[in-house]
Amino acid sequence: MAKRKKSTYERLQLGSMNRQQRRELKRRLNTEDPGLEVLHRDAAGIDIGNESHFVAIPPDRDSEPVREFGSWTADLLRMASWLKEHGIRTVAMQSTGVYWIAVQEVLEQAGLEVFLVNARGTKNLPGRKSDVRECAWLRKLHTCGLLRNSFRPPGEIRAVRTIWRQRDRLVKEAGRAVQQMQKALTKMNVQLANTISDLSGVSGQAILRAILAGTRDPWELARLRDGRIAASEDGIAHSLQGNWREDILFELRQVVEAYDFYQKQLADCDQELAKYMAAVASREAPKGQDLPKGASALPSSKPVRRSKTQRKNKPGFDLAADLQRTMGVDLTRIDGIDVITVQMIFSEIGPDFTAFPDEDQFASWLTLAPQNDITGGKVVRRVPAAGRNRAANALRMAAQSLSRSNSYLGARYRRLRARLEGPVAVKAMARYLACLVYRMVTKGQA
């Protein structure tokens, strides 16, 4: 039988105990009075659901210490009133889907402290799968201080995050529409994608819309090419000879209309994003520490290689200036990190990194730190990081872009690629970039 994988709670809280000590701690937690130090006496636990939520308070506070409340706003307000009537000050609940968001907002508006915990840290013991027992188990763990609160940025950053995630989805949908355009042309044996690499560019869109308008002469279509394009007019004309099937032309028309719709939605997102970015307060740049003797600060400029796709997907306002104002430093001075990467970090975390005491904990929150099971000073198993972090994915892409960089970071990444496997090297380099970001934000640009 395969060995059961330890949960996060077991590795963090029980890792330094032997088997007998762990069994004794579990037995004590299962009793009404575990005999542990009480850190949150006025604590409650909530098991989050879709249609209803189960809430548990200390048994000595009410004759019915576990109650069920509906997911309606009126029931959530009644839940908050019931908790305050019984002297509850702090509440622990799991981050189940998106159902917890409304509960947390109502409880925080009522003045309660909400601990949002990861389910991996609470499901370490069997036999507690029902809703009634789960909420009581959360309350007991929270009372003894065995739960860790999840990081959540302030409200103005969450608003920016919502708009940025929506914009990211629209960019991906627009990219899929461009792929569908290429597929429709290929089915008609129109090999335009072999001469014009980007169908969403000026030349590609002009030719596509002329085709949909009824133009079929390949030479007339080729004359619509932009003068800056590398392909010749003859080559484009030969690629535009195909079978003009009406059913596929209908498909192409609908895909182009969908692409136009996504572009309009992106423009609307840019307007909303500019509004929410302007509402974020400016951050004073941290005072830079004295540099070592003989060292110099970052250069005033560096050669930056940007792809056309990155330039095309950037918002329609000066996002770089807003990011430098709100972050207090210019993170694009780090080789491999562009404005889009900085915006992803800002929308997921914000300019305040005080929730992370040091860069190691920052990298751990990003799921970029190595997770090893160590016994007797030896690594017996490497545990893959669970979960997906958008900021970490952005840093991974930034790390991969360093493969052809002539800077020190590029040389470091190529050395890692020579020693480690591809994904491992990318993760290691992304962690190093995360440490550089943390140092710049907390200590200054120098």
C-alpha positions as CSV (number, residue, x, y, z in Angstrom):
1,M,0.0,0.0,0.0
2,A,1.3,3.4,-0.9
3,K,2.3,5.7,1.9
4,R,-0.2,8.4,2.6
5,K,0.9,11.9,1.7
6,K,1.1,14.2,4.7
7,S,-1.0,17.3,4.7
8,T,0.4,20.8,5.2
9,Y,-0.8,20.8,8.8
10,E,1.0,17.5,9.6
11,R,4.3,18.7,8.0
12,L,4.3,22.1,9.7
13,Q,2.7,21.4,13.1
14,L,3.6,17.7,13.7
15,G,6.8,17.4,11.8
16,S,9.0,17.6,14.9
17,M,7.1,14.9,16.9
18,N,7.5,11.2,16.9
19,R,4.6,8.8,16.2
20,Q,3.6,8.5,19.9
21,Q,3.6,12.2,20.4
22,R,1.5,12.8,17.4
23,R,-1.0,10.1,18.4
24,E,-1.3,11.7,21.9
25,L,-1.9,15.2,20.4
26,K,-4.6,13.8,18.1
27,R,-6.3,12.1,21.1
28,R,-6.2,15.4,23.1
29,L,-7.7,17.4,20.2
30,N,-10.6,14.9,19.9
31,T,-11.6,15.6,23.6
32,E,-13.7,18.6,24.6
33,D,-10.7,20.0,26.7
34,P,-7.5,19.2,24.7
35,G,-5.4,20.8,27.4
36,L,-3.6,23.1,25.0
37,E,-3.0,26.8,25.3
38,V,-6.0,28.8,24.4
39,L,-5.2,31.6,22.1
40,H,-8.6,32.5,20.7
41,R,-11.2,32.0,23.5
42,D,-14.0,33.8,21.6
43,A,-13.7,31.8,18.4
44,A,-16.2,30.2,16.1
45,G,-15.9,27.9,13.1
46,I,-17.9,28.0,9.9
47,D,-18.2,25.2,7.3
48,I,-18.8,27.0,4.0
49,G,-21.3,25.5,1.5
50,N,-23.3,26.5,-1.6
51,E,-26.8,26.6,-0.2
52,S,-26.1,26.8,3.6
53,H,-23.3,27.3,6.1
54,F,-22.9,25.5,9.4
55,V,-21.6,27.6,12.3
56,A,-20.1,26.3,15.6
57,I,-19.5,28.4,18.8
58,P,-18.2,27.2,22.2
59,P,-20.7,24.7,23.8
60,D,-21.0,26.8,26.9
61,R,-22.3,29.9,25.0
62,D,-25.6,28.5,23.8
63,S,-27.9,25.5,24.2
64,E,-27.6,24.9,20.4
65,P,-23.9,25.6,19.7
66,V,-24.1,24.5,16.1
67,R,-26.6,26.1,13.8
68,E,-27.2,26.1,10.1
69,F,-27.7,29.4,8.2
70,G,-28.7,29.9,4.6
71,S,-26.6,31.6,1.9
72,W,-29.0,34.5,1.5
73,T,-27.8,37.9,2.5
74,A,-30.5,38.1,5.2
75,D,-29.3,34.8,6.7
76,L,-25.7,36.0,6.6
77,L,-26.7,39.1,8.6
78,R,-28.6,36.9,11.0
79,M,-25.5,34.8,11.4
80,A,-23.3,37.8,12.2
81,S,-25.8,39.0,14.8
82,W,-26.0,35.6,16.4
83,L,-22.2,35.4,16.7
84,K,-21.9,38.9,18.2
85,E,-24.7,38.2,20.7
86,H,-22.6,35.3,22.1
87,G,-19.4,37.2,22.4
88,I,-17.6,35.8,19.3
89,R,-14.7,38.0,18.1
90,T,-12.9,35.8,15.6
91,V,-14.1,33.2,13.1
92,A,-12.3,30.6,11.1
93,M,-13.6,29.2,7.8
94,Q,-12.2,27.4,4.8
95,S,-11.7,29.0,1.4
96,T,-14.2,26.9,-0.5
97,G,-14.6,28.0,-4.1
98,V,-16.0,31.6,-4.1
99,Y,-18.8,30.9,-1.6
100,W,-16.6,32.3,1.3
101,I,-16.3,35.8,-0.2
102,A,-19.8,37.0,0.7
103,V,-19.6,35.5,4.2
104,Q,-16.3,37.2,4.8
105,E,-17.5,40.6,3.7
106,V,-20.6,40.4,5.9
107,L,-18.6,39.3,9.0
108,E,-15.9,41.9,8.5
109,Q,-18.5,44.6,8.2
110,A,-20.0,43.4,11.5
111,G,-16.6,43.9,13.1
112,L,-15.5,40.2,13.4
113,E,-12.0,39.0,12.7
114,V,-12.1,36.4,9.9
115,F,-9.4,33.7,9.5
116,L,-9.5,32.4,6.0
117,V,-7.6,29.0,6.1
118,N,-6.5,26.5,3.5
119,A,-8.4,23.2,3.6
120,R,-5.2,21.3,3.3
121,G,-4.3,22.4,6.8
122,T,-7.4,21.1,8.5
123,K,-8.1,17.7,6.9
124,N,-5.4,15.9,8.7
125,L,-7.7,13.6,10.8
126,P,-10.2,11.1,9.5
127,G,-13.8,10.8,10.5
128,R,-14.7,14.5,10.4
129,K,-16.4,14.8,7.0
130,S,-19.9,15.9,8.0
131,D,-20.7,19.6,8.0
132,V,-21.7,19.6,11.7
133,R,-18.5,18.0,12.8
134,E,-16.3,20.0,10.4
135,C,-17.4,23.4,11.7
136,A,-16.8,22.3,15.3
137,W,-13.4,21.0,14.3
138,L,-12.5,24.3,12.8
139,R,-13.5,26.1,15.9
140,K,-11.4,23.8,18.1
141,L,-8.3,24.2,15.9
142,H,-8.8,28.0,15.8
143,T,-9.2,28.2,19.6
144,C,-5.8,26.5,20.1
145,G,-4.2,28.7,17.5
146,L,-3.4,25.9,15.1
147,L,-4.7,27.6,12.0
148,R,-2.9,30.1,9.8
149,N,-4.7,33.0,8.2
150,S,-4.4,33.4,4.4
151,F,-3.0,36.5,2.9
152,R,-5.5,38.8,1.3
153,P,-4.7,42.2,-0.2
154,P,-6.7,45.3,0.8
155,G,-9.9,46.3,-0.9
156,E,-8.5,48.7,-3.5
157,I,-6.0,46.1,-4.7
158,R,-8.8,43.5,-4.9
159,A,-10.7,45.8,-7.2
160,V,-7.6,46.1,-9.4
161,R,-7.2,42.3,-9.3
162,T,-10.8,41.7,-10.4
163,I,-10.4,44.0,-13.5
164,W,-6.9,42.6,-14.4
165,R,-8.1,39.0,-14.2
166,Q,-11.0,39.8,-16.4
167,R,-8.7,41.5,-18.9
168,D,-6.4,38.5,-18.9
169,R,-9.3,36.3,-19.8
170,L,-10.3,38.6,-22.6
171,V,-6.7,38.6,-24.0
172,K,-6.7,34.8,-24.0
173,E,-10.1,34.7,-25.7
174,A,-8.9,37.1,-28.4
175,G,-5.9,34.9,-28.9
176,R,-8.1,31.9,-29.4
177,A,-10.1,33.8,-32.0
178,V,-7.0,34.6,-34.0
179,Q,-6.1,30.9,-33.9
180,Q,-9.6,30.1,-35.2
181,M,-9.1,32.6,-38.1
182,Q,-6.0,30.8,-39.1
183,K,-7.7,27.5,-38.9
184,A,-10.6,28.7,-41.1
185,L,-8.2,30.0,-43.8
186,T,-6.2,26.8,-43.7
187,K,-9.3,24.7,-44.3
188,M,-9.9,26.8,-47.5
189,N,-6.2,26.3,-48.4
190,V,-5.5,30.0,-48.0
191,Q,-1.9,29.9,-46.6
192,L,-1.8,33.5,-45.4
193,A,-0.4,32.5,-42.0
194,N,2.7,31.2,-43.8
195,T,3.6,34.6,-45.1
196,I,2.1,36.9,-42.4
197,S,2.9,35.5,-39.0
198,D,0.4,37.7,-37.1
199,L,-3.1,37.7,-38.5
200,S,-4.2,40.3,-35.9
201,G,-1.7,42.9,-37.3
202,V,-2.5,45.7,-39.7
203,S,-1.9,43.7,-42.9
204,G,-3.6,40.5,-41.7
205,Q,-6.7,42.3,-40.6
206,A,-6.9,44.4,-43.7
207,I,-6.7,41.3,-45.9
208,L,-9.2,39.3,-43.8
209,R,-11.8,42.1,-43.9
210,A,-11.4,42.5,-47.6
211,I,-12.0,38.8,-48.0
212,L,-15.2,39.1,-46.0
213,A,-16.3,42.1,-48.0
214,G,-16.2,40.0,-51.2
215,T,-12.7,40.5,-52.7
216,R,-11.3,37.3,-54.1
217,D,-8.5,38.5,-56.5
218,P,-5.3,37.5,-54.7
219,W,-3.2,40.3,-56.3
220,E,-5.7,42.9,-55.2
221,L,-5.7,41.5,-51.7
222,A,-1.9,41.4,-51.6
223,R,-1.7,45.1,-52.4
224,L,-3.3,45.7,-48.9
225,R,-0.1,44.7,-47.2
226,D,1.6,47.2,-45.0
227,G,4.9,48.6,-46.3
228,R,6.8,47.5,-43.2
229,I,5.9,43.8,-43.6
230,A,8.8,41.5,-44.6
231,A,6.7,39.3,-47.0
232,S,6.7,40.3,-50.6
233,E,3.6,41.1,-52.6
234,D,4.0,38.1,-54.9
235,G,4.4,35.7,-52.0
236,I,1.3,37.0,-50.3
237,A,-0.7,36.8,-53.6
238,H,0.3,33.1,-54.1
239,S,-0.7,32.3,-50.5
240,L,-4.2,33.8,-51.1
241,Q,-5.2,31.3,-53.8
242,G,-7.7,28.9,-52.3
243,N,-11.1,27.4,-52.3
244,W,-13.6,30.0,-51.1
245,R,-16.3,27.9,-49.4
246,E,-19.3,29.7,-48.2
247,D,-19.7,27.7,-45.0
248,I,-16.1,28.4,-43.9
249,L,-16.5,32.1,-44.9
250,F,-19.5,32.3,-42.6
251,E,-17.4,30.7,-39.8
252,L,-14.6,33.2,-40.5
253,R,-17.0,36.1,-40.4
254,Q,-18.3,35.1,-37.0
255,V,-14.8,34.6,-35.6
256,V,-13.8,38.1,-36.8
257,E,-16.9,39.6,-35.2
258,A,-16.0,37.8,-31.9
259,Y,-12.5,39.2,-32.1
260,D,-13.8,42.7,-32.6
261,F,-16.1,42.2,-29.5
262,Y,-13.1,41.1,-27.4
263,Q,-11.2,44.2,-28.5
264,K,-14.1,46.4,-27.4
265,Q,-14.3,44.6,-24.1
266,L,-10.5,45.1,-23.6
267,A,-10.9,48.8,-24.3
268,D,-13.6,49.0,-21.6
269,C,-11.4,47.0,-19.2
270,D,-8.6,49.5,-19.8
271,Q,-10.8,52.4,-18.8
272,E,-11.9,50.7,-15.6
273,L,-8.4,49.6,-14.8
274,A,-7.1,53.2,-15.2
275,K,-9.8,54.4,-12.8
276,Y,-9.0,51.9,-10.1
277,M,-5.2,52.4,-10.5
278,A,-5.7,56.1,-10.0
279,A,-7.6,55.4,-6.8
280,V,-4.6,53.6,-5.3
281,A,-2.5,55.9,-3.1
282,S,1.1,56.8,-4.2
283,R,3.8,55.0,-2.3
284,E,6.9,56.7,-1.2
285,A,10.1,55.0,-2.4
286,P,11.9,53.2,0.4
287,K,15.2,54.7,1.4
288,G,17.9,52.8,-0.4
289,Q,20.6,51.4,1.7
290,D,24.2,52.4,1.2
291,L,25.9,50.4,-1.5
292,P,29.1,48.5,-0.9
293,K,32.3,50.3,-1.7
294,G,33.0,50.2,-5.4
295,A,29.4,49.1,-6.3
296,S,27.0,51.1,-8.4
297,A,23.3,51.4,-8.6
298,L,21.2,49.9,-11.4
299,P,22.0,51.6,-14.8
300,S,19.7,54.3,-16.0
301,S,18.6,52.2,-19.0
302,K,19.0,48.7,-20.3
303,P,18.4,47.2,-23.7
304,V,15.0,45.7,-23.6
305,R,13.7,43.2,-26.2
306,R,9.9,43.2,-26.3
307,S,7.8,41.0,-28.5
308,K,5.0,42.4,-30.6
309,T,2.4,40.3,-28.7
310,Q,3.5,41.9,-25.4
311,R,3.2,45.4,-26.9
312,K,-0.2,44.7,-28.4
313,N,-1.6,43.3,-25.2
314,K,-0.6,46.3,-23.0
315,P,-3.3,48.6,-21.8
316,G,-4.1,51.8,-23.7
317,F,-2.8,54.1,-20.9
318,D,0.6,54.7,-19.2
319,L,0.5,51.7,-17.0
320,A,4.2,51.8,-16.3
321,A,4.0,55.3,-14.7
322,D,1.0,54.2,-12.5
323,L,3.0,51.1,-11.4
324,Q,6.1,53.1,-10.5
325,R,3.9,55.6,-8.6
326,T,2.1,53.0,-6.6
327,M,5.0,50.6,-6.1
328,G,7.5,53.3,-5.3
329,V,10.2,51.6,-7.4
330,D,10.6,50.6,-11.1
331,L,10.6,46.8,-11.1
332,T,11.1,46.7,-14.9
333,R,14.8,47.5,-14.2
334,I,15.1,43.8,-13.3
335,D,16.1,42.0,-16.5
336,G,13.2,39.8,-17.8
337,I,10.5,41.6,-15.9
338,D,8.2,43.8,-18.0
339,V,5.2,46.0,-17.3
340,I,2.7,43.1,-17.6
341,T,4.7,41.0,-15.1
342,V,4.8,43.9,-12.6
343,Q,1.1,44.5,-13.0
344,M,0.4,40.9,-12.3
345,I,2.4,41.1,-9.1
346,F,0.7,44.4,-8.1
347,S,-2.8,43.1,-8.7
348,E,-2.2,39.9,-6.7
349,I,-0.2,41.3,-3.8
350,G,-0.2,45.1,-3.9
351,P,2.6,47.5,-2.9
352,D,2.6,46.4,0.7
353,F,4.9,43.4,1.4
354,T,4.8,43.7,5.2
355,A,2.7,40.5,5.4
356,F,5.8,38.6,4.4
357,P,8.6,38.9,7.1
358,D,11.4,38.0,4.7
359,E,12.0,37.0,1.1
360,D,12.0,33.3,1.9
361,Q,8.4,33.4,3.2
362,F,7.5,35.6,0.2
363,A,8.8,32.9,-2.1
364,S,7.1,30.2,-0.1
365,W,3.7,32.0,-0.5
366,L,4.4,32.1,-4.2
367,T,4.8,28.3,-4.2
368,L,8.3,28.8,-5.6
369,A,10.3,27.6,-2.5
370,P,11.5,24.0,-2.5
371,Q,9.3,21.7,-0.3
372,N,11.4,18.8,1.0
373,D,10.7,16.2,3.6
374,I,14.0,16.0,5.6
375,T,14.7,13.1,8.0
376,G,18.0,12.8,9.8
377,G,19.4,15.7,7.8
378,K,18.7,14.1,4.5
379,V,16.1,14.9,1.9
380,V,13.9,11.8,1.6
381,R,11.2,13.2,-0.6
382,R,10.5,16.3,-2.6
383,V,6.9,17.4,-2.4
384,P,5.5,19.3,-5.4
385,A,3.9,22.6,-4.6
386,A,0.1,22.5,-4.5
387,G,-2.1,25.2,-5.9
388,R,-1.6,27.8,-8.7
389,N,-0.3,31.3,-8.1
390,R,-0.8,33.8,-10.9
391,A,2.1,36.0,-9.7
392,A,4.4,32.9,-9.6
393,N,3.3,32.0,-13.2
394,A,4.2,35.5,-14.4
395,L,7.7,35.2,-12.7
396,R,8.1,31.8,-14.4
397,M,7.5,33.3,-17.8
398,A,9.9,36.1,-16.9
399,A,12.5,33.5,-16.0
400,Q,12.1,31.7,-19.4
401,S,12.6,35.0,-21.2
402,L,16.1,35.2,-19.9
403,S,17.4,32.4,-22.1
404,R,18.9,34.8,-24.6
405,S,19.7,37.6,-22.3
406,N,23.3,38.9,-22.1
407,S,22.9,40.0,-18.5
408,Y,24.0,38.3,-15.3
409,L,20.5,37.0,-14.8
410,G,20.6,35.4,-18.2
411,A,23.9,33.7,-17.5
412,R,22.5,32.5,-14.2
413,Y,19.5,31.0,-15.8
414,R,21.5,29.2,-18.5
415,R,23.8,27.8,-15.8
416,L,20.7,26.5,-14.0
417,R,19.4,24.9,-17.2
418,A,22.7,23.1,-17.7
419,R,22.6,21.6,-14.2
420,L,18.8,21.0,-13.7
421,E,15.8,19.9,-15.6
422,G,13.9,22.5,-17.5
423,P,10.9,23.1,-15.1
424,V,13.2,22.9,-12.1
425,A,15.5,25.5,-13.5
426,V,12.6,27.8,-14.4
427,K,11.2,27.5,-10.9
428,A,14.6,28.2,-9.3
429,M,15.1,31.3,-11.5
430,A,11.6,32.5,-10.8
431,R,12.3,32.2,-7.1
432,Y,15.5,34.3,-7.6
433,L,13.5,37.0,-9.5
434,A,10.9,36.9,-6.6
435,C,13.7,37.6,-4.1
436,L,14.9,40.5,-6.2
437,V,11.4,41.9,-6.4
438,Y,11.0,41.6,-2.6
439,R,14.3,43.4,-2.0
440,M,13.5,46.3,-4.4
441,V,10.0,46.9,-2.9
442,T,11.2,46.7,0.8
443,K,14.7,48.1,0.6
444,G,14.8,50.5,-2.3
445,Q,15.9,50.4,-5.9
446,A,19.6,50.7,-5.2
